[in-house]
């Protein structure tokens, strides 16, 4: 069974991932490490804008650790929502 088959998501109704200052991403961040630090590709670049697909997030925090500018505002989703990992 593939690892992502073990992940179930409970719908989140409010944003829990945001960018503090999109201009920093566009003008200062050359390599866009959030796009490769994040194992589930939550962050994508389209037409010089960053797009966030929080439904893909597995709540590992890797993108926050990889952002050289500390520009990602990431919080755990509200209780009772987000990722549920099935064991067994």
Jmol script that loads the backbone (N, CA, C; Angstrom):
load data "model"
ATOM      1  N   UNK A   1       0.850  -1.181   0.000  1.00  0.00           N
ATOM      2  CA  UNK A   1       0.000   0.000   0.000  1.00  0.00           C
ATOM      3  C   UNK A   1       0.894   1.242   0.000  1.00  0.00           C
ATOM      4  N   UNK A   2       0.603   2.182  -0.873  1.00  0.00           N
ATOM      5  CA  UNK A   2       1.374   3.416  -0.963  1.00  0.00           C
ATOM      6  C   UNK A   2       1.158   4.266   0.287  1.00  0.00           C
ATOM      7  N   UNK A   3       2.200   5.020   0.723  1.00  0.00           N
ATOM      8  CA  UNK A   3       2.061   5.830   1.937  1.00  0.00           C
ATOM      9  C   UNK A   3       0.869   6.779   1.916  1.00  0.00           C
ATOM     10  N   UNK A   4       0.596   7.400   0.780  1.00  0.00           N
ATOM     11  CA  UNK A   4      -0.520   8.351   0.729  1.00  0.00           C
ATOM     12  C   UNK A   4      -1.870   7.648   0.829  1.00  0.00           C
ATOM     13  N   UNK A   5      -1.905   6.327   0.611  1.00  0.00           N
ATOM     14  CA  UNK A   5      -3.145   5.578   0.803  1.00  0.00           C
ATOM     15  C   UNK A   5      -3.513   5.494   2.280  1.00  0.00           C
ATOM     16  N   UNK A   6      -2.553   5.769   3.147  1.00  0.00           N
ATOM     17  CA  UNK A   6      -2.777   5.719   4.589  1.00  0.00           C
ATOM     18  C   UNK A   6      -3.293   7.052   5.137  1.00  0.00           C
ATOM     19  N   UNK A   7      -3.393   8.060   4.288  1.00  0.00           N
ATOM     20  CA  UNK A   7      -3.794   9.398   4.724  1.00  0.00           C
ATOM     21  C   UNK A   7      -5.235   9.670   4.305  1.00  0.00           C
ATOM     22  N   UNK A   8      -6.003  10.114   5.270  1.00  0.00           N
ATOM     23  CA  UNK A   8      -7.386  10.525   5.016  1.00  0.00           C
ATOM     24  C   UNK A   8      -7.492  11.982   5.441  1.00  0.00           C
ATOM     25  N   UNK A   9      -8.262  12.758   4.747  1.00  0.00           N
ATOM     26  CA  UNK A   9      -8.415  14.172   5.095  1.00  0.00           C
ATOM     27  C   UNK A   9      -9.842  14.466   5.531  1.00  0.00           C
ATOM     28  N   UNK A  10      -9.949  15.209   6.610  1.00  0.00           N
ATOM     29  CA  UNK A  10     -11.237  15.718   7.060  1.00  0.00           C
ATOM     30  C   UNK A  10     -11.285  17.166   6.583  1.00  0.00           C
ATOM     31  N   UNK A  11     -12.287  17.560   5.807  1.00  0.00           N
ATOM     32  CA  UNK A  11     -12.304  18.890   5.181  1.00  0.00           C
ATOM     33  C   UNK A  11     -12.062  20.030   6.168  1.00  0.00           C
ATOM     34  N   UNK A  12     -11.248  20.979   5.709  1.00  0.00           N
ATOM     35  CA  UNK A  12     -10.922  22.177   6.477  1.00  0.00           C
ATOM     36  C   UNK A  12     -11.702  23.335   5.873  1.00  0.00           C
ATOM     37  N   UNK A  13     -12.350  24.115   6.712  1.00  0.00           N
ATOM     38  CA  UNK A  13     -13.183  25.211   6.209  1.00  0.00           C
ATOM     39  C   UNK A  13     -12.489  26.570   6.256  1.00  0.00           C
ATOM     40  N   UNK A  14     -11.322  26.635   6.877  1.00  0.00           N
ATOM     41  CA  UNK A  14     -10.608  27.909   6.926  1.00  0.00           C
ATOM     42  C   UNK A  14      -9.151  27.691   6.545  1.00  0.00           C
ATOM     43  N   UNK A  15      -8.521  28.740   6.033  1.00  0.00           N
ATOM     44  CA  UNK A  15      -7.130  28.648   5.599  1.00  0.00           C
ATOM     45  C   UNK A  15      -6.211  28.443   6.795  1.00  0.00           C
ATOM     46  N   UNK A  16      -5.256  27.537   6.647  1.00  0.00           N
ATOM     47  CA  UNK A  16      -4.247  27.354   7.688  1.00  0.00           C
ATOM     48  C   UNK A  16      -2.840  27.510   7.130  1.00  0.00           C
ATOM     49  N   UNK A  17      -2.737  27.817   5.842  1.00  0.00           N
ATOM     50  CA  UNK A  17      -1.458  28.111   5.198  1.00  0.00           C
ATOM     51  C   UNK A  17      -1.618  29.431   4.458  1.00  0.00           C
ATOM     52  N   UNK A  18      -0.633  30.317   4.641  1.00  0.00           N
ATOM     53  CA  UNK A  18      -0.673  31.595   3.942  1.00  0.00           C
ATOM     54  C   UNK A  18       0.761  32.067   3.738  1.00  0.00           C
ATOM     55  N   UNK A  19       0.925  33.071   2.919  1.00  0.00           N
ATOM     56  CA  UNK A  19       2.216  33.711   2.693  1.00  0.00           C
ATOM     57  C   UNK A  19       2.130  35.092   3.330  1.00  0.00           C
ATOM     58  N   UNK A  20       3.111  35.404   4.202  1.00  0.00           N
ATOM     59  CA  UNK A  20       3.082  36.709   4.864  1.00  0.00           C
ATOM     60  C   UNK A  20       3.181  37.850   3.848  1.00  0.00           C
ATOM     61  N   UNK A  21       4.172  37.773   2.957  1.00  0.00           N
ATOM     62  CA  UNK A  21       4.393  38.846   1.986  1.00  0.00           C
ATOM     63  C   UNK A  21       4.701  38.233   0.620  1.00  0.00           C
ATOM     64  N   UNK A  22       3.713  38.133  -0.264  1.00  0.00           N
ATOM     65  CA  UNK A  22       3.941  37.533  -1.587  1.00  0.00           C
ATOM     66  C   UNK A  22       5.044  38.225  -2.392  1.00  0.00           C
ATOM     67  N   UNK A  23       5.278  39.514  -2.146  1.00  0.00           N
ATOM     68  CA  UNK A  23       6.329  40.237  -2.872  1.00  0.00           C
ATOM     69  C   UNK A  23       7.708  39.660  -2.571  1.00  0.00           C
ATOM     70  N   UNK A  24       7.914  39.165  -1.349  1.00  0.00           N
ATOM     71  CA  UNK A  24       9.191  38.531  -1.011  1.00  0.00           C
ATOM     72  C   UNK A  24       9.396  37.295  -1.875  1.00  0.00           C
ATOM     73  N   UNK A  25       8.361  36.491  -2.015  1.00  0.00           N
ATOM     74  CA  UNK A  25       8.457  35.285  -2.850  1.00  0.00           C
ATOM     75  C   UNK A  25       8.785  35.653  -4.290  1.00  0.00           C
ATOM     76  N   UNK A  26       8.136  36.652  -4.798  1.00  0.00           N
ATOM     77  CA  UNK A  26       8.284  37.033  -6.197  1.00  0.00           C
ATOM     78  C   UNK A  26       9.619  37.718  -6.473  1.00  0.00           C
ATOM     79  N   UNK A  27      10.026  38.634  -5.600  1.00  0.00           N
ATOM     80  CA  UNK A  27      11.179  39.486  -5.894  1.00  0.00           C
ATOM     81  C   UNK A  27      12.495  39.048  -5.269  1.00  0.00           C
ATOM     82  N   UNK A  28      12.461  38.350  -4.151  1.00  0.00           N
ATOM     83  CA  UNK A  28      13.704  38.015  -3.460  1.00  0.00           C
ATOM     84  C   UNK A  28      14.033  36.537  -3.490  1.00  0.00           C
ATOM     85  N   UNK A  29      13.037  35.688  -3.559  1.00  0.00           N
ATOM     86  CA  UNK A  29      13.265  34.251  -3.451  1.00  0.00           C
ATOM     87  C   UNK A  29      13.509  33.671  -4.848  1.00  0.00           C
ATOM     88  N   UNK A  30      14.755  33.396  -5.147  1.00  0.00           N
ATOM     89  CA  UNK A  30      15.137  32.966  -6.486  1.00  0.00           C
ATOM     90  C   UNK A  30      14.809  31.496  -6.735  1.00  0.00           C
ATOM     91  N   UNK A  31      15.157  30.620  -5.812  1.00  0.00           N
ATOM     92  CA  UNK A  31      15.034  29.170  -6.035  1.00  0.00           C
ATOM     93  C   UNK A  31      13.677  28.585  -5.694  1.00  0.00           C
ATOM     94  N   UNK A  32      12.821  29.353  -5.024  1.00  0.00           N
ATOM     95  CA  UNK A  32      11.476  28.881  -4.649  1.00  0.00           C
ATOM     96  C   UNK A  32      11.525  27.534  -3.914  1.00  0.00           C
ATOM     97  N   UNK A  33      12.283  27.436  -2.807  1.00  0.00           N
ATOM     98  CA  UNK A  33      12.446  26.147  -2.132  1.00  0.00           C
ATOM     99  C   UNK A  33      11.161  25.536  -1.590  1.00  0.00           C
ATOM    100  N   UNK A  34      10.135  26.345  -1.360  1.00  0.00           N
ATOM    101  CA  UNK A  34       8.878  25.755  -0.877  1.00  0.00           C
ATOM    102  C   UNK A  34       8.336  24.742  -1.878  1.00  0.00           C
ATOM    103  N   UNK A  35       8.642  24.943  -3.161  1.00  0.00           N
ATOM    104  CA  UNK A  35       8.120  24.037  -4.185  1.00  0.00           C
ATOM    105  C   UNK A  35       8.802  22.683  -4.166  1.00  0.00           C
ATOM    106  N   UNK A  36      10.003  22.588  -3.583  1.00  0.00           N
ATOM    107  CA  UNK A  36      10.642  21.275  -3.497  1.00  0.00           C
ATOM    108  C   UNK A  36      10.829  20.777  -2.073  1.00  0.00           C
ATOM    109  N   UNK A  37      10.756  21.630  -1.072  1.00  0.00           N
ATOM    110  CA  UNK A  37      10.792  21.154   0.313  1.00  0.00           C
ATOM    111  C   UNK A  37       9.498  20.447   0.677  1.00  0.00           C
ATOM    112  N   UNK A  38       8.400  20.904   0.132  1.00  0.00           N
ATOM    113  CA  UNK A  38       7.096  20.317   0.440  1.00  0.00           C
ATOM    114  C   UNK A  38       6.946  18.994  -0.310  1.00  0.00           C
ATOM    115  N   UNK A  39       6.794  17.881   0.414  1.00  0.00           N
ATOM    116  CA  UNK A  39       6.727  16.574  -0.250  1.00  0.00           C
ATOM    117  C   UNK A  39       5.438  16.330  -1.026  1.00  0.00           C
ATOM    118  N   UNK A  40       4.407  17.137  -0.795  1.00  0.00           N
ATOM    119  CA  UNK A  40       3.132  16.906  -1.485  1.00  0.00           C
ATOM    120  C   UNK A  40       2.781  18.032  -2.461  1.00  0.00           C
ATOM    121  N   UNK A  41       3.746  18.891  -2.746  1.00  0.00           N
ATOM    122  CA  UNK A  41       3.590  19.955  -3.741  1.00  0.00           C
ATOM    123  C   UNK A  41       2.391  20.867  -3.461  1.00  0.00           C
ATOM    124  N   UNK A  42       2.328  21.350  -2.240  1.00  0.00           N
ATOM    125  CA  UNK A  42       1.282  22.304  -1.861  1.00  0.00           C
ATOM    126  C   UNK A  42       1.481  23.636  -2.590  1.00  0.00           C
ATOM    127  N   UNK A  43       2.740  24.008  -2.833  1.00  0.00           N
ATOM    128  CA  UNK A  43       3.067  25.311  -3.416  1.00  0.00           C
ATOM    129  C   UNK A  43       3.423  25.154  -4.893  1.00  0.00           C
ATOM    130  N   UNK A  44       2.783  25.945  -5.734  1.00  0.00           N
ATOM    131  CA  UNK A  44       3.051  25.948  -7.175  1.00  0.00           C
ATOM    132  C   UNK A  44       3.141  27.395  -7.650  1.00  0.00           C
ATOM    133  N   UNK A  45       3.945  27.634  -8.656  1.00  0.00           N
ATOM    134  CA  UNK A  45       4.054  28.967  -9.247  1.00  0.00           C
ATOM    135  C   UNK A  45       3.310  29.016 -10.563  1.00  0.00           C
ATOM    136  N   UNK A  46       2.407  29.988 -10.709  1.00  0.00           N
ATOM    137  CA  UNK A  46       1.630  30.209 -11.925  1.00  0.00           C
ATOM    138  C   UNK A  46       1.622  31.698 -12.226  1.00  0.00           C
ATOM    139  N   UNK A  47       2.092  32.063 -13.401  1.00  0.00           N
ATOM    140  CA  UNK A  47       2.071  33.468 -13.841  1.00  0.00           C
ATOM    141  C   UNK A  47       2.627  34.419 -12.784  1.00  0.00           C
ATOM    142  N   UNK A  48       3.795  34.108 -12.263  1.00  0.00           N
ATOM    143  CA  UNK A  48       4.471  34.936 -11.260  1.00  0.00           C
ATOM    144  C   UNK A  48       3.681  35.104  -9.969  1.00  0.00           C
ATOM    145  N   UNK A  49       2.839  34.142  -9.651  1.00  0.00           N
ATOM    146  CA  UNK A  49       2.113  34.140  -8.380  1.00  0.00           C
ATOM    147  C   UNK A  49       2.230  32.757  -7.760  1.00  0.00           C
ATOM    148  N   UNK A  50       2.302  32.735  -6.452  1.00  0.00           N
ATOM    149  CA  UNK A  50       2.341  31.454  -5.767  1.00  0.00           C
ATOM    150  C   UNK A  50       0.909  31.003  -5.485  1.00  0.00           C
ATOM    151  N   UNK A  51       0.652  29.754  -5.771  1.00  0.00           N
ATOM    152  CA  UNK A  51      -0.657  29.158  -5.496  1.00  0.00           C
ATOM    153  C   UNK A  51      -0.484  28.132  -4.386  1.00  0.00           C
ATOM    154  N   UNK A  52      -1.390  28.129  -3.432  1.00  0.00           N
ATOM    155  CA  UNK A  52      -1.332  27.212  -2.294  1.00  0.00           C
ATOM    156  C   UNK A  52      -2.528  26.281  -2.359  1.00  0.00           C
ATOM    157  N   UNK A  53      -2.247  24.986  -2.416  1.00  0.00           N
ATOM    158  CA  UNK A  53      -3.304  23.971  -2.413  1.00  0.00           C
ATOM    159  C   UNK A  53      -3.249  23.252  -1.068  1.00  0.00           C
ATOM    160  N   UNK A  54      -3.879  23.842  -0.051  1.00  0.00           N
ATOM    161  CA  UNK A  54      -3.756  23.298   1.301  1.00  0.00           C
ATOM    162  C   UNK A  54      -4.401  21.930   1.449  1.00  0.00           C
ATOM    163  N   UNK A  55      -5.256  21.527   0.518  1.00  0.00           N
ATOM    164  CA  UNK A  55      -5.855  20.190   0.578  1.00  0.00           C
ATOM    165  C   UNK A  55      -4.807  19.101   0.399  1.00  0.00           C
ATOM    166  N   UNK A  56      -3.661  19.448  -0.186  1.00  0.00           N
ATOM    167  CA  UNK A  56      -2.582  18.478  -0.382  1.00  0.00           C
ATOM    168  C   UNK A  56      -1.682  18.352   0.856  1.00  0.00           C
ATOM    169  N   UNK A  57      -1.785  19.276   1.793  1.00  0.00           N
ATOM    170  CA  UNK A  57      -0.884  19.344   2.946  1.00  0.00           C
ATOM    171  C   UNK A  57      -1.040  18.132   3.858  1.00  0.00           C
ATOM    172  N   UNK A  58       0.100  17.534   4.233  1.00  0.00           N
ATOM    173  CA  UNK A  58       0.086  16.422   5.187  1.00  0.00           C
ATOM    174  C   UNK A  58       0.591  16.869   6.564  1.00  0.00           C
ATOM    175  N   UNK A  59       0.683  18.197   6.761  1.00  0.00           N
ATOM    176  CA  UNK A  59       0.991  18.799   8.063  1.00  0.00           C
ATOM    177  C   UNK A  59       2.359  18.405   8.614  1.00  0.00           C
ATOM    178  N   UNK A  60       3.360  18.293   7.735  1.00  0.00           N
ATOM    179  CA  UNK A  60       4.702  17.913   8.190  1.00  0.00           C
ATOM    180  C   UNK A  60       5.557  19.117   8.576  1.00  0.00           C
ATOM    181  N   UNK A  61       5.236  20.310   8.065  1.00  0.00           N
ATOM    182  CA  UNK A  61       5.985  21.517   8.399  1.00  0.00           C
ATOM    183  C   UNK A  61       7.267  21.716   7.606  1.00  0.00           C
ATOM    184  N   UNK A  62       7.545  20.874   6.627  1.00  0.00           N
ATOM    185  CA  UNK A  62       8.797  20.957   5.870  1.00  0.00           C
ATOM    186  C   UNK A  62       8.947  22.281   5.133  1.00  0.00           C
ATOM    187  N   UNK A  63       7.884  22.787   4.565  1.00  0.00           N
ATOM    188  CA  UNK A  63       7.989  24.029   3.792  1.00  0.00           C
ATOM    189  C   UNK A  63       8.361  25.210   4.681  1.00  0.00           C
ATOM    190  N   UNK A  64       7.863  25.218   5.892  1.00  0.00           N
ATOM    191  CA  UNK A  64       8.191  26.296   6.833  1.00  0.00           C
ATOM    192  C   UNK A  64       9.676  26.260   7.161  1.00  0.00           C
ATOM    193  N   UNK A  65      10.208  25.072   7.387  1.00  0.00           N
ATOM    194  CA  UNK A  65      11.633  24.934   7.695  1.00  0.00           C
ATOM    195  C   UNK A  65      12.500  25.286   6.495  1.00  0.00           C
ATOM    196  N   UNK A  66      11.996  25.077   5.285  1.00  0.00           N
ATOM    197  CA  UNK A  66      12.785  25.324   4.088  1.00  0.00           C
ATOM    198  C   UNK A  66      12.723  26.732   3.549  1.00  0.00           C
ATOM    199  N   UNK A  67      11.813  27.551   4.042  1.00  0.00           N
ATOM    200  CA  UNK A  67      11.681  28.916   3.523  1.00  0.00           C
ATOM    201  C   UNK A  67      12.805  29.791   4.091  1.00  0.00           C
ATOM    202  N   UNK A  68      13.711  30.288   3.251  1.00  0.00           N
ATOM    203  CA  UNK A  68      14.837  31.071   3.761  1.00  0.00           C
ATOM    204  C   UNK A  68      14.432  32.436   4.316  1.00  0.00           C
ATOM    205  N   UNK A  69      13.209  32.866   4.066  1.00  0.00           N
ATOM    206  CA  UNK A  69      12.747  34.179   4.518  1.00  0.00           C
ATOM    207  C   UNK A  69      11.724  34.101   5.644  1.00  0.00           C
ATOM    208  N   UNK A  70      11.403  32.893   6.100  1.00  0.00           N
ATOM    209  CA  UNK A  70      10.390  32.761   7.150  1.00  0.00           C
ATOM    210  C   UNK A  70       9.067  33.371   6.721  1.00  0.00           C
ATOM    211  N   UNK A  71       8.728  33.208   5.455  1.00  0.00           N
ATOM    212  CA  UNK A  71       7.595  33.913   4.863  1.00  0.00           C
ATOM    213  C   UNK A  71       6.320  33.067   4.778  1.00  0.00           C
ATOM    214  N   UNK A  72       6.370  31.844   5.281  1.00  0.00           N
ATOM    215  CA  UNK A  72       5.199  30.974   5.228  1.00  0.00           C
ATOM    216  C   UNK A  72       4.516  30.956   6.590  1.00  0.00           C
ATOM    217  N   UNK A  73       3.260  31.325   6.591  1.00  0.00           N
ATOM    218  CA  UNK A  73       2.429  31.287   7.801  1.00  0.00           C
ATOM    219  C   UNK A  73       1.677  29.964   7.774  1.00  0.00           C
ATOM    220  N   UNK A  74       2.128  29.018   8.565  1.00  0.00           N
ATOM    221  CA  UNK A  74       1.533  27.680   8.598  1.00  0.00           C
ATOM    222  C   UNK A  74       1.112  27.358  10.026  1.00  0.00           C
ATOM    223  N   UNK A  75      -0.122  26.924  10.170  1.00  0.00           N
ATOM    224  CA  UNK A  75      -0.646  26.531  11.486  1.00  0.00           C
ATOM    225  C   UNK A  75      -1.328  25.185  11.321  1.00  0.00           C
ATOM    226  N   UNK A  76      -1.432  24.448  12.396  1.00  0.00           N
ATOM    227  CA  UNK A  76      -2.240  23.232  12.309  1.00  0.00           C
ATOM    228  C   UNK A  76      -3.680  23.639  12.046  1.00  0.00           C
ATOM    229  N   UNK A  77      -4.405  22.847  11.252  1.00  0.00           N
ATOM    230  CA  UNK A  77      -5.814  23.168  11.029  1.00  0.00           C
ATOM    231  C   UNK A  77      -6.609  23.029  12.323  1.00  0.00           C
ATOM    232  N   UNK A  78      -7.791  23.612  12.385  1.00  0.00           N
ATOM    233  CA  UNK A  78      -8.614  23.514  13.596  1.00  0.00           C
ATOM    234  C   UNK A  78      -8.863  22.061  13.994  1.00  0.00           C
ATOM    235  N   UNK A  79      -9.007  21.838  15.274  1.00  0.00           N
ATOM    236  CA  UNK A  79      -9.272  20.495  15.789  1.00  0.00           C
ATOM    237  C   UNK A  79     -10.439  19.827  15.089  1.00  0.00           C
ATOM    238  N   UNK A  80     -10.273  18.535  14.824  1.00  0.00           N
ATOM    239  CA  UNK A  80     -11.324  17.781  14.160  1.00  0.00           C
ATOM    240  C   UNK A  80     -11.278  17.867  12.648  1.00  0.00           C
ATOM    241  N   UNK A  81     -10.270  18.589  12.103  1.00  0.00           N
ATOM    242  CA  UNK A  81     -10.102  18.691  10.652  1.00  0.00           C
ATOM    243  C   UNK A  81      -8.661  18.354  10.303  1.00  0.00           C
ATOM    244  N   UNK A  82      -8.371  18.317   9.019  1.00  0.00           N
ATOM    245  CA  UNK A  82      -7.002  18.083   8.577  1.00  0.00           C
ATOM    246  C   UNK A  82      -6.726  16.625   8.277  1.00  0.00           C
ATOM    247  N   UNK A  83      -5.497  16.218   8.540  1.00  0.00           N
ATOM    248  CA  UNK A  83      -5.028  14.885   8.172  1.00  0.00           C
ATOM    249  C   UNK A  83      -5.283  13.881   9.284  1.00  0.00           C
ATOM    250  N   UNK A  84      -5.736  12.717   8.886  1.00  0.00           N
ATOM    251  CA  UNK A  84      -5.879  11.578   9.793  1.00  0.00           C
ATOM    252  C   UNK A  84      -5.065  10.449   9.177  1.00  0.00           C
ATOM    253  N   UNK A  85      -4.138   9.893   9.929  1.00  0.00           N
ATOM    254  CA  UNK A  85      -3.312   8.793   9.432  1.00  0.00           C
ATOM    255  C   UNK A  85      -3.890   7.487   9.944  1.00  0.00           C
ATOM    256  N   UNK A  86      -4.135   6.573   9.022  1.00  0.00           N
ATOM    257  CA  UNK A  86      -4.667   5.258   9.391  1.00  0.00           C
ATOM    258  C   UNK A  86      -3.497   4.321   9.655  1.00  0.00           C
ATOM    259  N   UNK A  87      -3.544   3.617  10.756  1.00  0.00           N
ATOM    260  CA  UNK A  87      -2.502   2.642  11.089  1.00  0.00           C
ATOM    261  C   UNK A  87      -3.037   1.244  10.838  1.00  0.00           C
ATOM    262  N   UNK A  88      -2.166   0.406  10.272  1.00  0.00           N
ATOM    263  CA  UNK A  88      -2.529  -0.997  10.141  1.00  0.00           C
ATOM    264  C   UNK A  88      -3.025  -1.437   8.872  1.00  0.00           C
TER     265      UNK A  88
END
end "model"
wireframe off; spacefill off
backbone 0.3
color backbone group
